[in-house]
Amino acid sequence: MQTVVRKINTYKFNELPKNIQSDAIDYFREDNLDYEWWDCVYEDFETICSIMGVKTAYKKIYFSGFSSQGDGACFEGTYSYKRGSVKAIKEFAPLDKTLHDIALNLAKLQRKSFYRLEASIKQSGHYYHCYCTNIEVSLNRENESRDYLSVTAEQENGITEYLRDLMKWLYKTLENEYNYLQSDEAIKETIEANDYDFTENGRLF
């Protein structure tokens, strides 16, 4: 029997030549999404929904993406007026004008409707974009004797539009997170954080 010992030189990422670093980054690109990377986006989104008066749940948030026709995001749940939502969303996301506008538009419509508008949101069909949802708008009739009143077209269209704007915001946020995690910068951070060793051709040792 003969024992052969091979000596293999290993390198840290920053010790590799630039062209080999690029190969190593490409090698890791797919693995950088090999987990439920959308969890952090979902967590923030559930907080945002709560601030705006939307009740949803993790298992009722859906998306597909990001380069095919029909890609998008949506959610199921309910909506009703949440007092102080405009101020609260500005405190939670001070730089996000899109969220500010959604909260403000919902509040304005609610104010004109005496804060009685409610909605149920259901996903429909085989896709997950915002237009694959059924949004039913109704009036909260608690302590209200005027049962003859009904939801107007302005109320229904407004609530539907603003809730779909929230779905579009979710999709854009997911897409931004996906693109970042696929970027060279993010992959390099992952490699260096794990202190990986590489062979001279950029393969993980």
Secondary structure, 3 states (H helix, E strand, C coil): CCCCCCCCCCECHHHCCHHHHHHHHHHHCCHHHCCCCCHHHHHHHHHHHHHHCEECCHHHEEEECCCCCCCEEEECEEEECCCCHHHHHHHHCCCCHHHHHHHHHHHHHHHHCCCCEEEEEEECCCCCCCCCEEEEEEECCCCCCCCCCCCCHHHHHHHHHHHHHHHHHHHHHHHHHHHHHCCHHHHHHHHHHHCCCECCCCCEC
